[in-house]
Amino acid sequence: MKRVLTVEFVKTRRSTVVLVTTVLTVILVPLLCLGFVAVAKAGGAGAVALKAQAMVVGEGWEAYLGLLAQIVSIAMFIGPGVVAAWAFGREFSDRTFPTLFGLPVSKGSIAAAKFVVLACWGLVLTVLTLGAAVLIGLIAHVGPLAGINVAGWLWRLLVAGFLTSTISLTIGFVASVGRGYLPAFGALILLTMITQIAVLFGTGAWFPYAAPGLFALQGAEGIADVNAFQLLLVPVWTLFVSWLTVRWWNHAEVT
């Protein structure tokens, strides 16, 4: 298993998809937050200004971190979801899946290694994004830190970002069964839409794909509290779908 993990790590480290996703997420997420806060503070009656004012609550770091929680919950799903679609779908799109039958390890071990490596990358991506957000916030003088529990915000954002990035890896199941990228991209879009609908109907806390984002905004006005059991459903569902994916890979045939 160690050798399989090493191979998947090297493939991930050298991947252009992973590199581009990492750079764009780390840079764009903090800048988007800063831009929306600036637009909301400036006021105005334009479409962008009204949208920013609706998303930004409070002032200074409270507004900045609150908006960061909203954007992270989306970025950490879409970015790692795209990477998961690539990691699993490429074996079929590039027609390398048949060659896996000749390796001295099971195909399920390869799938499991993909999940482990991508989960570790998701944690690193979350930490880098939050670190960049804090650094950019300090450089831009978002506001005074007095009275703001930044550590509490960052802890919730770290948990939410990591859980969101790991549950996005379930897209790998669709990429495997669908044998390519396109079904996975379709599932990614569909799940993003369903997540928003679940939140609008007030059932987001019970929907594993929405619960981390609501947890990040815990305590905000109009946001339902997410209890420990609801949050626990996220890793449970992730592990279950990961197991299904590994099992599928073990029994998959060349078609």
N, C-alpha and C positions, 0 to 999 in steps of 0.2 A: 504493500500500500504506500510505503514511503516513496518508492520510485515513481509510482503513478502520480502522487501529489507533486513531486518535483517536476515532472513533465508538464502537468497542468499549470503549475506556477510559472514555468518558463514561457509557455504558450500565452498565458495571460499577461505576463510582464512585457512581452514583445508585441502584443496586439495593438494595432493602431486604433481599433474601436475602443479599447479600454483606455488608452492614452488620451484620446480626444474627449471621451466622456468624462474622465477625471478632470482634465484641464477646464473644460467648459463648465462643469458643475462647481468646481472650487472658485472659479473667477466670476461666473455670471450670477450665481445665487446671491452673494453679498452685494454685488453691484445693482442687481434688480431691487433688492431691499432698500438700498440707499437711494436709488432713483425714485421709487414709489413714495418713500418718506418725504423726500424733497418736493415732489410734485404735490403731495397732500398738504404739506406745510405752506406751499406757495398759494394754494387755493385755486380758484378759477371755476368755470362752469362747463369746460370742455368734457368730452367723453372720457378721456384718460384721467383728467383731474377728478371727476366724479367717481370713477372706479377706484382711484388711489385713496380718496377720502373714505370710501366705503370699507376698504381693506385695512387701513391704518387706524388703530385705536390708541389713544393716549399721545404722549409726546416723548421725545428723546429716546433713550434706550428701551423704554417700555414699548414704544411704537415700533422701533427697529427690530427688537427681538420677537415681538408678536407677529410681525410680518415675516420674519425669518422662519418662524414655526410653520406658517402657512405654506411658504414656498418650498421649504425642506421636505414637507410631507408629500409634495408632488414630484420634486426633482429626484428624491431618493427612491421613488418608485419607477419613474420613467427611465432614468439613466441606467441603473442596474438592471432594469427589465430589458432594455435594449441589449445590454451586454450578455444577459442570460440567453436571450434569443439567438445571439451570435454564437455563444459558447456551445450550445446544444444543437442549434440548427445548422451550423457550418459543417458538422460531420455528415449531414445528408446533402446539403446544397453543394458542397465541394466533393461529394462522393468519396469521402474517406471512411465512412462507416463500415463498408465491407472489409477494409483492411484490419479493423479492430478484432475480427474473428481470429486472426493469426497471431495475436499477441498472447504472451503467457499469463495474462491477468484477465479476469472476467470483465465483461462490458459494464456490469453494474458497479464494479470498483472504479472504473473510469468516470461514470456518472457521479458517484459519490465524491470523488476527488474534485470534480468540477464545482459541486455545491460547497465543499469546504473552502476551496481557494477563493471562490467568488464571495462567500460570506466574510472571509477575512478582508478581502479587498473592500467590501461594503463598509466595514468598520473603519478602515483607514480613510476611505472617502468621506465618511461622516465627520471624523475627527479633523481632517484637513479643511473641510468646508466650514465647520464651526470656528476653527482657528483663524481662517482667512476672514470670516465675517467679523470676529472680534477685532482683529487687527485693522481692517478697513474702517470699522466703526470708530476705533480710537483715533485713527489718522484723520478721519473726516469730522471729528468732534461732534458726534451724534448728539451728545448731551452729557450732563453730569451723572456720575455713577452713584451718587449719594441716594440712599433710599431704594435702590433697585437691587433685587436679589439676582444678580447676574449668574452666580453659581447654580442657583436653583433652576433658572431658565436653561442654562447650558446642559445640566444634567438631564432634564426632560427632553431637550432637543437631541442629546446623544442617544438616549434610549429609543426615542421615536424614530430618529434617522436610521439607526441600526436595524430596528425591527422592520421598518418599511423596506430597507434595502434587501433584507433577507427574504421577506415574503414576496418580493418582486421576482425572486429566483424561481418561484413556482411556474413562471412563464416557460421555464425549461421543459416542463411536462408537455405543454402544448407544442413547443418546437420539436420535441421528440416524437410525439404521436402524429403530428402534422408533417413530420419529416422535412422541416425547412423553416426559414425565417418568417415568411409571410403569415402563416397561421398564428405564429407567436406575436407578431406585431398587431394583428387584428385583435387578439385576446388582450393585449396590453391596452389598446384603445378602449375596448369594451369594458374592461375592469375599471379603468379610470372613470368612465361615465357612470358605471353602476355605483362606484364609491361616492361620487358626488350626489347621486340620487339618494343613497342610503343616509347620507348626512342631512340632506334637505328634509327627509321624512322622519328624522329624529331617531333612526335605528342604527346609526353609524357605530355606536359603541359596541354593538353586537356583531358588526361586520369586520372580520379580521383585517381587511385591506384599508379600512377607515379608522380603526381604533387608535393606531399609533399617532396619527395626525391630530386627533381629538385630545389625546393624552398630552401632546406638546402644548396645546392651548388650554390645558386644565386651569380652571379658575376664571377664564375670560367670560365676559358677559354673553349669554346666549349659547354657550358651549356646554354640552352635557358632560358630566363627570364620567370618567372611565375607571371602573374598579379593577382590582387585581385579577379577578377571574376573567373579565373581558379582555384584559391585556394578555393574559396567559393563553388565550385562544389563538393569538398570533403565532407564537412559536410552535404550538401544537399543530396548527393547520400547516405551517411551513414544513415541519418534520414529516407530517403525514403525506403531503404531496411529494416531498423529496423521496420518501420511501416508495411511493407509487412509481416515480420516475426511475429509480434504481431497479425496481422490479421489472418495469417495462423494458429497460435496456438489457437486463439479463435474459429475457425471453424473446427479444426482437429478432426478426429474421430479415434477410436481405430481400428487398422487393424490386 
